[in-house]
Amino acid sequence: MKLLYGGFATQEELDREYDAERSVPDFGAYVKHFLDSSAAARASLPHQTDVPYGPTKAESANIFPATAPGSPVLVFLHGGYWKALTAHVFDMVAPGPVAAGYAVVNVTYALCPAVTITEIVRQVRAAVAWTYRHAASFNGDPGRIYVAGHSAGGHLTAMAMLTEWDEEYGLPDTLIKGGLPVSGLFDLRPFPASFLQPKLRLSAEEVERNSPLFHVRAAPMPLVAAWGAAESGSFRKQSLDFLSAWQAAGNAGEALPIEGANHFMVLDGFMTADGLMTRTLEAMRRRVESGT
């Protein structure tokens, strides 16, 4: 029997590992939680929605300004397997960082199959570059940008961290100060054999180009790879393999398994200033800015 990538005997086995919606009995309840919490965030915080960072309608961001000039900035990249959702579903991540003194840039990007993952990566990099150039307009400091993302957004977080900013954008290579991918996907090799392929349409070349695991290099910023301890073994392996490669390149990195959390509960830690994700972000920032 010829096995699929990762040693799976059938597509059903592979799909079971990565089908986050079916991994919980009440997916609809999580959708409602995200939507309600995001609406509450917009109702309670000053913000601008659908601020363009690029020429197409999809290239936009929801901006939650910091309360004081010169504040750190969190760029957040949403999940949805590169094929679904927008920033509006994930504005729930803004209240905690804003309460901790951050500006938040919650990024929307175009989706597969209308575009390729290569184009999504380009758009995300453009969003980070736009954030650097416009940070002062929402009380952010361009020298204090951090990036976080969930699931596919964790993949995009890693791709942003691996950008050669000076060579490609004429911006400082130290533009991103730290990254927090949550339940990220760093090796795309499983997905051409999965339920995702009809939408993602991944070629072998695209898999190689867009798998962060294959492009790790020495980098000055720290990484915290987080995932829910109740997620599948494949999600856990994705984070651990990338973290191991990151550390093997001489970079600072640590693991953060979130006890009792499934693929959707992991984001609740951004909702308050004392939530786990907000505290993790703050601890990273303090280490970076203290030089320790």
VOGU-3710 file (C-alpha; in Angstrom, 3 decimals, decimal comma):
1> mkllyggfat> 0,000/0,000/0,000  1,307/3,414/-0,945  0,914/5,730/2,035  0,000/9,405/1,839  2,361/12,043/3,165  2,807/11,631/6,908  2,184/7,903/6,821  -1,599/8,032/6,462  -3,175/5,081/4,682  -6,236/6,949/3,397
11> qeeldreyda> -7,382/10,478/2,685  -10,030/9,981/5,381  -7,304/9,477/7,997  -5,403/12,529/6,777  -8,532/14,671/6,652  -9,448/13,671/10,203  -6,181/15,137/11,467  -6,683/18,506/9,771  -10,460/19,016/9,612  -10,721/21,461/12,505
21> ersvpdfgay> -14,464/21,983/12,085  -15,200/18,307/12,596  -12,795/18,044/15,521  -15,376/19,653/17,818  -19,006/18,602/18,348  -20,362/22,157/18,372  -18,553/24,091/15,653  -21,548/26,398/15,196  -21,244/27,528/18,806  -17,652/28,610/18,186
31> vkhfldssaa> -18,683/30,511/15,065  -21,311/32,360/17,090  -18,795/33,045/19,853  -16,319/34,527/17,360  -18,949/36,663/15,640  -20,545/37,920/18,863  -17,208/38,634/20,528  -15,923/40,458/17,459  -19,071/42,597/17,274  -18,626/43,405/20,974
41> araslphqtd> -15,019/44,413/20,356  -16,045/46,817/17,615  -18,835/48,215/19,792  -16,516/48,886/22,728  -13,292/50,068/21,061  -12,439/52,947/18,704  -11,687/51,420/15,323  -11,685/51,760/11,553  -12,852/48,902/9,367  -11,773/47,942/5,860
51> vpygptkaes> -8,814/50,313/5,710  -7,046/49,586/2,389  -3,412/48,528/2,389  -3,338/47,448/-1,261  -5,115/48,028/-4,562  -7,767/45,277/-4,424  -10,912/45,248/-2,310  -9,726/42,259/-0,299  -6,514/43,996/0,755  -7,830/45,771/3,842
61> anifpatapg> -7,483/45,776/7,601  -9,495/46,631/10,673  -7,495/49,077/12,790  -7,832/49,419/16,555  -5,653/52,407/17,563  -3,576/52,470/20,702  -4,525/55,010/23,334  -1,076/56,633/23,431  1,402/57,573/20,675  4,459/55,385/20,197
71> spvlvflhgg> 2,744/52,191/21,299  3,630/48,649/20,183  1,625/47,209/17,283  0,131/43,750/16,866  -0,536/42,638/13,298  -3,025/39,748/13,439  -3,543/37,274/10,576  -6,756/35,261/10,590  -7,320/31,585/9,881  -9,761/29,794/7,611
81> ywkaltahvf> -7,395/27,499/5,673  -6,567/30,285/3,204  -10,048/29,783/1,682  -12,537/31,388/4,073  -13,292/34,210/6,535  -12,134/37,804/6,971  -10,733/40,009/9,708  -14,273/40,906/10,828  -14,698/37,406/12,298  -11,512/37,797/14,345
91> dmvapgpvaa> -11,809/41,297/15,822  -12,309/39,413/19,099  -8,488/39,334/19,378  -8,248/43,125/19,748  -9,545/43,874/23,281  -6,727/42,208/25,217  -3,812/43,748/23,312  -5,520/47,179/23,204  -6,037/47,026/26,972  -2,343/46,126/27,306
101> gyavvnvtya> -1,357/49,224/25,340  -1,104/47,968/21,751  -2,522/49,135/18,465  -4,028/46,194/16,546  -4,023/45,763/12,760  -6,342/42,858/11,900  -5,651/41,887/8,298  -8,045/40,663/5,596  -6,598/39,063/2,458  -7,941/37,481/-0,724
111> lcpavtitei> -8,885/33,809/-0,592  -8,265/30,616/-2,537  -9,204/29,564/-5,163  -9,609/33,116/-6,494  -5,922/33,611/-5,687  -3,022/31,312/-4,808  -1,345/30,984/-1,433  1,650/32,696/-3,053  -0,531/35,752/-3,654  -1,927/35,617/-0,108
121> vrqvraavaw> 1,633/35,646/1,250  2,404/38,649/-0,932  -0,656/40,481/0,366  0,225/39,752/3,992  3,753/41,041/3,469  2,287/44,152/1,860  0,038/44,594/4,912  3,006/44,410/7,278  4,946/46,906/5,148  1,891/49,205/5,110
131> tyrhaasfng> 1,698/48,918/8,908  5,336/49,972/9,226  4,783/53,019/7,021  1,477/54,102/8,624  1,896/53,062/12,268  1,995/56,615/13,586  -1,503/57,281/12,196  -2,993/54,876/14,757  -0,569/55,683/17,608  1,787/52,827/16,747
141> dpgriyvagh> 5,566/52,771/16,755  6,962/51,291/13,499  9,920/50,016/15,488  7,691/47,874/17,732  5,711/45,597/15,392  4,753/42,068/16,469  2,865/39,517/14,375  0,439/36,803/15,444  -1,940/34,540/13,571  -4,194/31,525/13,933
151> sagghltama> -4,106/28,299/11,887  -3,527/29,449/8,277  -2,727/32,798/9,883  -0,004/31,037/11,875  1,492/29,936/8,563  1,291/33,521/7,310  2,907/34,749/10,529  5,914/32,526/9,848  6,092/33,618/6,214  6,072/37,257/7,324
161> mltewdeeyg> 8,866/36,561/9,807  10,946/34,940/7,062  10,617/37,896/4,688  13,816/39,583/3,553  12,450/43,042/4,238  15,502/45,027/3,165  15,991/43,191/-0,127  12,310/42,994/-1,107  10,812/46,159/0,402  13,689/48,468/1,309
171> lpdtlikggl> 12,642/48,242/4,967  14,660/47,168/8,031  15,240/43,425/8,282  14,383/43,830/11,970  10,921/45,186/11,076  9,117/42,349/12,912  10,208/42,163/16,542  8,558/38,847/17,426  6,026/36,300/16,239  3,243/34,302/17,891
181> pvsglfdlrp> 1,789/31,687/15,522  -1,130/29,857/17,156  -2,010/26,379/15,828  0,049/27,209/12,761  0,642/25,186/9,594  4,275/25,250/8,530  4,626/22,218/6,229  2,132/22,243/3,340  3,016/18,783/2,023  -0,057/17,055/3,519
191> fpasflqpkl> -2,602/19,310/1,866  -2,520/18,333/-1,837  -3,801/14,909/-0,698  -6,471/16,394/1,574  -10,026/17,746/1,398  -8,491/21,220/0,998  -6,921/20,646/-2,413  -9,970/21,517/-4,578  -9,833/25,052/-3,126  -6,074/25,431/-2,560
201> rlsaeevern> -4,946/23,858/-5,866  -1,438/23,426/-4,538  1,311/22,499/-6,978  4,546/20,905/-5,831  6,310/24,202/-6,536  3,818/26,145/-4,410  4,149/23,677/-1,543  7,924/24,129/-1,540  7,785/27,915/-1,923  5,212/28,466/0,799
211> splfhvraap> 6,184/25,959/3,481  7,951/27,965/6,206  9,587/24,761/7,433  11,751/24,710/4,289  12,915/28,316/4,553  14,068/28,789/8,130  17,162/30,965/8,439  18,944/32,904/11,135  16,580/35,611/12,327  16,799/38,212/15,081
221> mplvaawgaa> 13,227/37,939/16,387  11,873/35,428/18,916  9,072/32,987/18,195  6,480/31,447/20,497  4,714/28,515/18,816  1,381/27,889/20,539  -1,263/25,224/20,021  -4,157/23,695/21,896  -3,302/20,546/23,811  -6,677/19,113/22,724
231> esgsfrkqsl> -5,826/19,511/19,010  -4,815/16,638/16,763  -1,352/15,150/16,802  -0,714/16,616/13,365  -1,351/20,171/14,524  0,999/19,598/17,451  3,649/18,130/15,125  3,375/21,076/12,728  4,293/23,506/15,528  6,985/21,328/17,098
241> dflsawqaag> 8,716/20,622/13,771  8,833/24,306/12,874  9,978/25,292/16,347  12,768/22,699/16,206  13,945/24,034/12,846  13,730/27,601/14,143  15,873/26,783/17,166  18,317/24,705/15,091  19,009/27,841/13,022  20,160/29,561/16,214
251> nagealpieg> 16,953/31,514/16,760  15,111/32,128/20,018  11,929/30,101/20,262  9,689/28,355/22,739  6,649/26,094/22,783  3,328/26,984/24,366  0,873/24,071/24,538  -2,418/25,416/25,882  -3,896/22,901/28,284  -7,482/21,852/27,620
261> anhfmvldgf> -7,843/24,046/24,517  -9,089/22,887/21,138  -8,434/24,584/17,792  -10,954/27,364/18,465  -10,578/27,933/22,205  -6,936/28,965/21,743  -7,893/32,500/20,680  -9,840/33,324/23,838  -6,533/34,276/25,435  -6,480/37,468/23,338
271> mtadglmtrt> -9,808/38,734/24,657  -8,556/40,297/27,904  -5,385/41,975/29,119  -4,731/39,067/31,488  -5,550/36,363/28,910  -2,834/33,847/28,107  -2,175/35,082/24,568  -2,023/38,732/25,618  0,321/37,869/28,492  2,500/35,793/26,160
281> leamrrrves> 2,711/38,667/23,692  3,593/41,095/26,476  6,271/38,792/27,896  7,828/38,513/24,444  7,779/42,273/23,966  9,415/42,910/27,334  12,189/40,438/26,591  12,811/42,017/23,186  12,805/45,571/24,461  14,965/44,770/27,478
291> gt> 17,460/42,875/25,308  17,201/39,709/27,403
//
